[in-house]
């Protein structure tokens, strides 16, 4: 297979990466609408619409900001001019920015119900399809791994066998979604916990998998910008779980 992979009809060439991005958004949203139709949603259509707006706005800003921080040395001298500031994006930044956008929107609307649980499986599906597109884009996408001698290493066209980190991520997403589904078949999780487990597990995965990518750590900080963002996101959830456990323990003591 030659990378990047394209579909060709005569003189027309369609990058598989672009096709996968379109499928990721369309199939992910379609899966969400099917799940919502089968679920008793405590959030109204109006509330959901504004939550989507908040999520999209936060994801766009977070994705672009973290993408720029990945390579701080290029901020003053962007390759390709000012368009560089609009093209860099990261999934981790999108998730964390979207999380902030959703929480601010819900606070504004006075919504206390969890809005993320319904999105977990559609997000996993869309993300897996999108990562497949990243894999087919080869070296152009910049999400490839470091060199490896493992038998499943892939040569993306430069003569170096590399970790197929995008395929690792697809495998992880499938396993995570399967584990969450099996867990909830045995006993329902508390409201909001499905999304918390999904995002925290994904952040932990990205924190570790970034060690298999050639991205240089931030000067003097030991980790890349994405890894530090993962640490911050994981810290937020650990703090939230600790605070919840403290409240429950205090309530139990008051009862007794």
N, C-alpha and C positions, 0 to 999 in steps of 0.2 A: 504494500500500500504506500502511495506517495502522499506526503503531507505538504500543504493543506489539501484536504479532500474537497473536491467540487463536483457538482452535477452539471453535465454539459449537454446542451441541445444545439447542435450546430455551432454558431458563434456565441451563443448565450451560455454564460457560466454562472452558476449559483453556488456560493460557498455553503457547505453543509452546516457550518457554524451559524450562519444567519437563519437557515431553515430550522435548526434546533431551537434557536432563541424564540422564533415565532411559535413553534409547537409548545415550548415550555410555558409561555404565557397563556396561550389559548387552551391547552389541555389542563393546565393547572387551574385556571379559572373555571373551566367546565366541571372539573372534578369537585371544586368547592361548591358550585351551585347544586350539584347532585347531593352532596352531603348535607347542605343546609336545608334542602327540601325534605330530607329524611330526619332532621334533628329539630327538637323543640328549642328554637333560638330565643333567648331572653332579650336580645337586642333587636330593635325595630329596623325596618328597611332604611329609614331616614338615618338612624344612628350608624348603621353599617356603611352607608354611603360616605358619611363624614369621616368615619374611621379609615376607610380606604384612602380618602384624600390625605388624611394625616399621615398614614403609613407611606403612601407614595411620595409625599413631600419630604418626609424625614429620611426615607430610603435614598432618594435622589441626592440630598445634601450630604448625608453620611457616607454614601458610597463614593462620591466625588472627593470629599475632604480626605478620607482615609487613603484613597487612591493617590492623592497628591503627596501625602505624608510618607508614602512608601519610598519615595525617591526625593528626599529634601534637597539634594544637591542640584536637582534640575529645576527647582522652583524659580530661581532667578534667571536661568537661561534655558527655557523650555524648548525641547526639540520640536521643530515644526511650527514655532510661534505660539500665539495665544490659544489656538485650538487645543493645545496640549492640556490646558486647564479644564476642558470640557469632556475629554475622552477617557481619562483615567477613572476606573471604578473598581470597587471591591464588594464582594458579597457580604463579608463580615461588616463592613461599614454600612451597607444597605440594611442588614438585619438590625444593627444597633441603632442606626438613625431612624429606621422605621419603628422600632420599639419606643423610642422617645416621642416620635410623632404621634403614635397611637395613644400613649399614656397622657400626653398633653391634650389631645382631642377628647378623650374620655373624661378627663377632669373638667374640661370646659363644658361638656354636655351633661355632666353628672351621672355618667354611666359607671356602675360598679361591677357589672358582670364581666366575666372573662371573654375577650374577643379573639384570643389566639388559638384556642383549642381546635376550632373548626378549620383553621388554616394549616395545621401541622402536616397532614397527609398530602394536601395539594401542594404545599411548599416543597415537601420532599420529592414529589413527582416532578414538579417544574425544575427544581434545582438539579435533579439527576439528568433530565433531558438536556438542560443547559450545559452541564459539565461534559456530556457526551459531545456536544458541539465544540466545546473548548478543546477536547481531545483531538477531534478531527481537524482543528485549525493548526495543530502542530506548534511550531516555534513562534508563529505570528501572534498567538494569544498571550504569551508570556506566563502561562500557568504550568509549564512543564517542570519536571523534577531534575534533580542533580544526576550526575553520571552514576551508573551502577553496573556490577557484573552479574547481577541476578538474572536467571534465565528468562524472566518476563520483561526485562528492560526493553524499551522500544527506541529505535532510531527514527527521529522525526525529520531526518533529512540532512543532518550535519555530520553524520558518521559516528555519532556518540550515542550509545545505548543509555537511556535515562529512565528514572522511575516514572511510570505512568500515573502521576499523582491524581489526575482527574478520574481515572478508573478506580483508584483506591477510594476516592470520595463517593463515587456512585455505589460501590460495594458497601461502604459505611452507611450511606443513607438508606439503602435497602434493608440492611441488618437493623438499623435503629427503628425504622418504621415497623418492621416485623416484630421487634421486641415490644414496642409500645402497644401494638395491636394485640399481641398475645397477652400482655399484662392486663389490658383492660377487658379482655374476654373473661379473665379470672375474677377481677374485681374492679369496678369503676374507680378511676382516680379522682381526687378532689378537683373541683372546678379550677381551671387555670394550670393545673400541674402538668398536663400533657405538653403544653407549649413550653413551660419552664424546663422540663426534662429534655425536650427536643433541642431547644436553643442552647442550653448549657452543654449538652453532649456535643453539639456541633461546634461550639466554641472551643471545647477541650480538644476535639479532633483537629481543628484548624491550628490551634496552638502547637500541637505536636507535628502535624504534617508539614508545617512551614519549615521545619528543620531539614526536610528533604527537597527544598526548593533553593535555587541559587540567589534569592533575594538577600542583599547585604543588610546586616543589623544596623540599627540607628547608631551613629557615632557615640561611643561611651555608654550605651544603654543595654548592650548585650542581646537584645531581641529586635525583631523587625516591628514596624508600626502596626501591622496586622496582629502580631503576637501580643503586643501591649494592649491593643484593643480587646483581644480575647481575654486577657488577664483582667481587664477592667470589667468586662461583661460577666465573667465568672465570679468576680468579687461582688458584683451587685446581687447576683442570685444567692451566693453563700450568705451575704449579709441579710437578705430577705428571709431566707430559711431560718437563720439563727434568731432573727427578731420574732418570727412566727412561733418558733419553738419556745422562746422565752415567754411570749404571751400565753401560750397554751399551758405552760408549766405554772405560771402565776394564777391562771384561772382555775386550774386543778387544786392548787393549794387553798384558794379562797373557798372552794366548795367544801373541802374537808375541814 
